[in-house]
Each structure stands twice: as structure tokens, then as C-alpha cells.
Amino acid sequence: MSQRSTDTGAPTMRAISQDVYGGPEVLREVRIPRPVPGISEILVSVRAAGINPTDWRHRAHGLFLNRLPLVLGWDVSGVVAAVGVGVTVFEPATRSSACSPIPTGSGRTPNT
């Protein structure tokens, strides 16, 4: 399994990514920079993720997410790892589940 790596020295995370559109065989595990939560955002350490029709349609065809590489995933549950400025409801270690806003809320890509 190939792994895209980062040489920035910044913290990384594991993600399932794709460089081309297609079937499940295009998915691979990579290490990407760990995002820093922005204003009113939280970073969730994912413990479980769901796959639904929008995920496989985007994996296969791109639909309205047309930049590659992609890290898909809208339905997750886990533990809050960090919070951005203005977040008052969540704090680190809070259990959380979410359906991120479509289309921009999917897993972060290396170029975002």
C-alpha cells in the first residue's frame, strides 16, 4: 500500500484517500497534515465512520467534489480532539457524532 507523506514536520493523521475516480480499489490509506480547527470548528478524532450513497457516488464520479485527491466522509463519531475560536458547546474529550455539511464538510484533503 503506497502512502503519501508530508515532509513539513507538522502533526499528521491517517486518512482514506483517492487520486482517481473509480471503485473501492482506488481507496488507499495515507498520512496527511492534521487540520487545525478554524473559527467555530472542531477537530474530531474519528472512532467510527459511516458510508452512505453520497460517499460512493463521489468516489466513483466526483459529482460536485471535482478536485483530487479526495478524502471523503461526512458521517463520523469520535472524540473532540481540539476546538477552534468561538466554540463553546464542545471541549476536548467530548464525545461527538456528526454529519458534516455537504459538500464542503467532508474529510480535509492535503490541499485544503
C-alpha positions as CSV (number, residue, x, y, z in Angstrom):
1,M,0.0,0.0,0.0
2,S,1.5,3.3,-1.0
3,Q,1.5,6.2,1.4
4,R,1.5,9.8,0.5
5,S,3.7,11.5,3.1
6,T,4.4,15.0,4.3
7,D,7.8,16.5,5.0
8,T,6.6,19.5,6.9
9,G,7.2,18.2,10.4
10,A,3.6,19.1,11.3
11,P,1.4,16.6,13.0
12,T,-0.3,14.1,10.7
13,M,-3.3,11.8,10.7
14,R,-4.3,8.7,8.8
15,A,-7.0,9.1,6.2
16,I,-8.5,7.1,3.4
17,S,-7.9,8.9,0.1
18,Q,-8.2,8.5,-3.6
19,D,-6.2,10.0,-6.5
20,V,-8.6,8.9,-9.3
21,Y,-12.3,8.2,-9.5
22,G,-13.5,4.5,-9.6
23,G,-14.5,1.6,-7.4
24,P,-13.4,0.7,-3.9
25,E,-10.0,-0.4,-5.3
26,V,-9.0,3.3,-5.8
27,L,-9.1,3.9,-2.0
28,R,-5.8,3.8,0.0
29,E,-4.6,4.7,3.4
30,V,-2.4,7.9,3.5
31,R,-0.9,10.2,6.1
32,I,-1.9,13.9,5.6
33,P,-1.4,17.0,7.7
34,R,-3.8,17.1,10.7
35,P,-6.1,20.1,10.2
36,V,-6.3,22.9,12.8
37,P,-9.9,23.8,13.6
38,G,-10.9,27.3,12.4
39,I,-13.4,29.7,13.8
40,S,-16.4,27.7,15.1
41,E,-14.9,24.4,14.0
42,I,-14.0,21.3,16.0
43,L,-11.5,18.6,15.2
44,V,-12.9,15.1,15.9
45,S,-10.6,12.1,16.4
46,V,-12.7,9.6,14.5
47,R,-13.5,6.3,16.1
48,A,-16.2,5.2,13.6
49,A,-17.4,6.4,10.2
50,G,-20.3,5.5,8.0
51,I,-20.5,5.1,4.3
52,N,-23.7,6.2,2.5
53,P,-24.7,6.8,-1.1
54,T,-23.1,10.2,-1.4
55,D,-19.7,8.8,-0.4
56,W,-19.7,6.1,-3.0
57,R,-21.1,8.4,-5.7
58,H,-18.3,10.9,-5.1
59,R,-15.7,8.1,-5.0
60,A,-16.9,6.8,-8.4
61,H,-17.8,10.0,-10.2
62,G,-16.8,13.1,-8.3
63,L,-20.2,14.8,-8.6
64,F,-19.7,18.3,-7.1
65,L,-16.4,17.5,-5.5
66,N,-14.1,17.5,-8.5
67,R,-10.6,18.1,-7.1
68,L,-8.3,15.2,-6.5
69,P,-7.0,13.8,-4.2
70,L,-10.2,13.4,-2.1
71,V,-10.7,12.4,1.4
72,L,-14.4,11.5,1.7
73,G,-16.6,11.1,4.7
74,W,-19.4,13.0,6.1
75,D,-20.8,10.7,8.9
76,V,-18.5,10.2,11.8
77,S,-18.4,9.7,15.5
78,G,-15.5,10.0,17.9
79,V,-14.0,12.3,20.5
80,V,-13.3,16.1,20.1
81,A,-9.5,16.5,19.8
82,A,-9.4,20.3,19.5
83,V,-11.7,23.3,19.2
84,G,-11.5,26.5,17.3
85,V,-12.1,30.0,18.4
86,G,-15.7,30.7,19.4
87,V,-16.6,27.0,20.2
88,T,-18.5,27.0,23.5
89,V,-20.6,23.8,23.3
90,F,-17.7,21.3,22.9
91,E,-14.4,20.9,24.6
92,P,-11.6,18.4,24.1
93,A,-12.6,14.8,25.1
94,T,-16.3,15.4,24.5
95,R,-17.9,12.5,22.6
96,S,-19.4,13.6,19.3
97,S,-21.2,12.4,16.2
98,A,-21.7,14.5,13.2
99,C,-23.0,14.7,9.6
100,S,-20.8,17.4,8.1
101,P,-22.3,19.9,5.7
102,I,-22.3,18.6,2.1
103,P,-20.3,19.3,0.0
104,T,-17.6,21.2,2.0
105,G,-17.6,19.3,5.2
106,S,-16.1,16.1,4.0
107,G,-12.7,15.0,5.3
108,R,-10.0,17.5,4.6
109,T,-7.7,17.0,1.7
110,P,-4.0,17.6,1.6
111,N,-4.5,20.8,-0.4
112,T,-7.1,22.4,1.9
